Amino acid sequence: RIVRDWVTSIGLEASAYGTHSMRRTKVTQIYKKTGNLRAVQLLLGHAKMDSTVRYLGVELEDALVIAEAIEI
């Protein structure tokens, strides 16, 4: 209810926002900025990394981009 009232007060469509979508958006942004799946896993409280990968929709392409960005 609080989220719905807040979203409506700033002129957005309340049905497009909820606590779950905000939770998902935050961790998605953290993942995109850091590439740190372990941090996201901890923030979400997932026991298994597989759950975090599925939750974020991480694809092989994402993993390859991260790997290519790091030079050894």
N, CA, C and O of each residue as an XYZ file, in Angstrom:
288
protein
N       0.818     -1.189      0.000
C       0.000      0.000      0.000
C       0.864      1.255      0.000
O       0.560      2.217     -0.705
N       1.929      1.254      0.777
C       2.823      2.408      0.846
C       3.459      2.660     -0.513
O       3.510      3.796     -0.986
N       3.944      1.593     -1.136
C       4.570      1.734     -2.455
C       3.553      2.244     -3.469
O       3.864      3.136     -4.257
N       2.345      1.691     -3.459
C       1.300      2.128     -4.388
C       0.997      3.620     -4.213
O       0.896      4.354     -5.196
N       0.854      4.062     -2.969
C       0.569      5.475     -2.703
C       1.717      6.370     -3.164
O       1.488      7.432     -3.742
N       2.953      5.936     -2.905
C       4.119      6.725     -3.293
C       4.221      6.833     -4.816
O       4.434      7.920     -5.353
N       4.068      5.712     -5.501
C       4.152      5.697     -6.963
C       3.060      6.577     -7.570
O       3.318      7.344     -8.498
N       1.860      6.467     -7.050
C       0.749      7.275     -7.543
C       1.010      8.766     -7.303
O       0.679      9.598     -8.147
N       1.597      9.097     -6.163
C       1.839     10.501     -5.823
C       2.843     11.172     -6.758
O       2.833     12.395     -6.898
N       3.704     10.390     -7.393
C       4.662     10.985     -8.330
C       4.220     10.826     -9.785
O       4.981     11.083    -10.718
N       2.965     10.395     -9.948
C       2.367     10.378    -11.275
C       2.623      9.154    -12.127
O       2.436      9.196    -13.343
N       3.052      8.057    -11.505
C       3.292      6.827    -12.258
C       2.130      5.866    -12.080
O       1.321      6.015    -11.164
N       2.056      4.888    -12.957
C       0.996      3.878    -12.899
C       1.322      2.868    -11.800
O       2.303      2.130    -11.898
N       0.504      2.838    -10.768
C       0.766      2.000     -9.599
C       0.842      0.518     -9.925
O       1.588     -0.212     -9.272
N       0.099      0.057    -10.908
C       0.101     -1.376    -11.230
C       1.430     -1.853    -11.815
O       1.679     -3.057    -11.876
N       2.277     -0.933    -12.242
C       3.558     -1.310    -12.830
C       4.671     -1.432    -11.787
O       5.790     -1.824    -12.118
N       4.368     -1.097    -10.530
C       5.399     -1.091     -9.497
C       4.931     -1.841     -8.263
O       3.747     -1.845     -7.923
N       5.879     -2.467     -7.609
C       5.590     -3.185     -6.373
C       6.891     -3.435     -5.641
O       7.967     -3.145     -6.164
N       6.800     -3.964     -4.447
C       8.018     -4.197     -3.676
C       8.930     -5.213     -4.352
O      10.153     -5.092     -4.280
N       8.350     -6.206     -5.004
C       9.186     -7.208     -5.672
C       9.908     -6.613     -6.868
O      11.097     -6.873     -7.053
N       9.228     -5.828     -7.680
C       9.888     -5.242     -8.847
C      10.989     -4.281     -8.420
O      12.016     -4.182     -9.092
N      10.788     -3.569     -7.307
C      11.830     -2.665     -6.808
C      13.032     -3.465     -6.307
O      14.179     -3.075     -6.527
N      12.765     -4.577     -5.637
C      13.842     -5.440     -5.143
C      14.661     -5.973     -6.315
O      15.892     -5.965     -6.289
N      13.960     -6.428     -7.327
C      14.634     -6.989     -8.490
C      15.436     -5.912     -9.234
O      16.557     -6.168     -9.672
N      14.872     -4.725     -9.373
C      15.555     -3.629    -10.054
C      16.848     -3.266     -9.344
O      17.876     -3.071     -9.993
N      16.810     -3.173     -8.013
C      17.997     -2.796     -7.244
C      19.132     -3.796     -7.449
O      20.260     -3.405     -7.747
N      18.836     -5.081     -7.289
C      19.915     -6.067     -7.433
C      20.374     -6.196     -8.874
O      21.539     -6.506     -9.124
N      19.486     -5.966     -9.820
C      19.894     -5.985    -11.227
C      20.878     -4.861    -11.505
O      21.870     -5.060    -12.205
N      20.607     -3.678    -10.957
C      21.526     -2.552    -11.130
C      22.871     -2.822    -10.464
O      23.919     -2.491    -11.018
N      22.842     -3.418     -9.284
C      24.093     -3.765     -8.596
C      24.891     -4.745     -9.446
O      26.100     -4.585     -9.611
N      24.222     -5.749     -9.981
C      24.909     -6.737    -10.819
C      25.495     -6.083    -12.069
O      26.643     -6.346    -12.427
N      24.710     -5.232    -12.732
C      25.190     -4.590    -13.959
C      26.384     -3.682    -13.700
O      27.293     -3.606    -14.527
N      26.392     -2.991    -12.563
C      27.486     -2.063    -12.255
C      28.730     -2.754    -11.739
O      29.842     -2.273    -11.959
N      28.557     -3.891    -11.046
C      29.711     -4.542    -10.434
C      30.061     -5.889    -11.047
O      31.218     -6.308    -11.008
N      29.068     -6.570    -11.615
C      29.296     -7.916    -12.124
C      29.491     -8.924    -11.005
O      29.933    -10.046    -11.252
N      29.169     -8.537     -9.777
C      29.423     -9.375     -8.615
C      28.178    -10.187     -8.253
O      27.306     -9.723     -7.517
N      28.118    -11.394     -8.781
C      26.973    -12.269     -8.513
C      26.909    -12.697     -7.050
O      25.821    -12.856     -6.496
N      28.057    -12.883     -6.429
C      28.083    -13.312     -5.024
C      27.447    -12.251     -4.131
O      26.674    -12.584     -3.233
N      27.761    -10.982     -4.366
C      27.158     -9.906     -3.576
C      25.645     -9.900     -3.755
O      24.903     -9.746     -2.785
N      25.191    -10.066     -4.984
C      23.751    -10.093     -5.262
C      23.119    -11.300     -4.579
O      22.030    -11.199     -4.014
N      23.797    -12.435     -4.632
C      23.286    -13.640     -3.974
C      23.079    -13.381     -2.487
O      22.043    -13.742     -1.927
N      24.056    -12.761     -1.854
C      23.952    -12.468     -0.423
C      22.817    -11.486     -0.137
O      22.059    -11.670      0.815
N      22.702    -10.456     -0.951
C      21.644     -9.464     -0.754
C      20.253    -10.071     -0.892
O      19.326     -9.692     -0.177
N      20.116    -11.011     -1.811
C      18.820    -11.652     -2.029
C      18.528    -12.761     -1.019
O      17.380    -13.170     -0.847
N      19.571    -13.236     -0.358
C      19.389    -14.320      0.594
C      19.231    -15.673     -0.064
O      18.641    -16.586      0.514
N      19.757    -15.805     -1.273
C      19.684    -17.086     -1.976
C      20.760    -18.034     -1.457
O      21.911    -17.638     -1.277
N      20.382    -19.282     -1.218
C      21.344    -20.282     -0.763
C      22.221    -20.772     -1.911
O      23.387    -21.112     -1.709
N      21.657    -20.806     -3.108
C      22.386    -21.340     -4.262
C      22.589    -20.266     -5.321
O      21.691    -19.475     -5.610
N      23.784    -20.257     -5.890
C      24.095    -19.300     -6.945
C      23.182    -19.502     -8.151
O      22.827    -18.539     -8.830
N      22.805    -20.741     -8.416
C      21.904    -21.027     -9.537
C      20.604    -20.241     -9.426
O      20.071    -19.753    -10.423
N      20.106    -20.126     -8.208
C      18.869    -19.369     -7.992
C      19.063    -17.900     -8.362
O      18.197    -17.286     -8.984
N      20.197    -17.353     -7.976
C      20.501    -15.949     -8.272
C      20.646    -15.734     -9.769
O      20.144    -14.749    -10.309
N      21.323    -16.643    -10.435
C      21.511    -16.552    -11.882
C      20.162    -16.585    -12.594
O      19.916    -15.790    -13.501
N      19.293    -17.500    -12.184
C      17.952    -17.566    -12.791
C      17.140    -16.315    -12.472
O      16.444    -15.801    -13.347
N      17.214    -15.818    -11.250
C      16.459    -14.642    -10.820
C      16.825    -13.420    -11.661
O      15.960    -12.647    -12.073
N      18.121    -13.267    -11.905
C      18.594    -12.123    -12.691
C      18.475    -12.350    -14.191
O      18.499    -11.394    -14.967
N      18.347    -13.591    -14.600
C      18.303    -13.889    -16.025
C      19.671    -13.741    -16.669
O      19.781    -13.332    -17.825
N      20.709    -14.073    -15.919
C      22.077    -13.962    -16.427
C      22.268    -14.976    -17.541
O      21.944    -16.154    -17.391
N      22.786    -14.512    -18.637
C      23.010    -15.363    -19.802
C      24.508    -15.572    -20.011
O      25.331    -14.879    -19.412
N      24.845    -16.513    -20.851
C      26.236    -16.780    -21.173
C      26.913    -15.526    -21.715
O      28.075    -15.265    -21.402
N      26.203    -14.754    -22.516
C      26.768    -13.517    -23.061
C      27.215    -12.575    -21.956
O      28.286    -11.974    -22.047
N      26.401    -12.439    -20.906
C      26.748    -11.580    -19.775
C      28.049    -12.042    -19.138
O      28.937    -11.236    -18.859
N      28.152    -13.331    -18.913
C      29.344    -13.887    -18.288
C      30.572    -13.648    -19.153
O      31.639    -13.322    -18.633
N      30.437    -13.805    -20.461
C      31.573    -13.594    -21.363
C      32.006    -12.135    -21.393
O      33.203    -11.848    -21.425
N      31.053    -11.215    -21.384
C      31.389     -9.785    -21.371
C      32.177     -9.440    -20.112
O      33.165     -8.708    -20.172
N      31.738     -9.970    -18.975
C      32.457     -9.723    -17.717
C      33.858    -10.302    -17.781
O      34.829     -9.649    -17.397
N      33.957    -11.525    -18.264
C      35.270    -12.188    -18.343
C      36.213    -11.437    -19.281
O      37.399    -11.299    -18.984
N      35.697    -10.952    -20.407
C      36.539    -10.243    -21.360
C      36.993     -8.875    -20.841
O      38.020     -8.356    -21.278
N      36.241     -8.301    -19.923
C      36.564     -6.981    -19.391
C      37.709     -7.022    -18.378
O      38.291     -5.991    -18.040
N      38.022     -8.222    -17.901
C      39.065     -8.367    -16.908
C      40.317     -8.920    -17.547
O      40.314    -10.005    -18.130
N      41.394     -8.150    -17.426
C      42.674     -8.588    -17.998
C      43.566     -9.172    -16.921
O      43.639     -8.673    -15.799
N      44.234    -10.233    -17.295
C      45.179    -10.858    -16.352
C      46.558    -10.757    -16.949
O      47.527    -11.213    -16.343
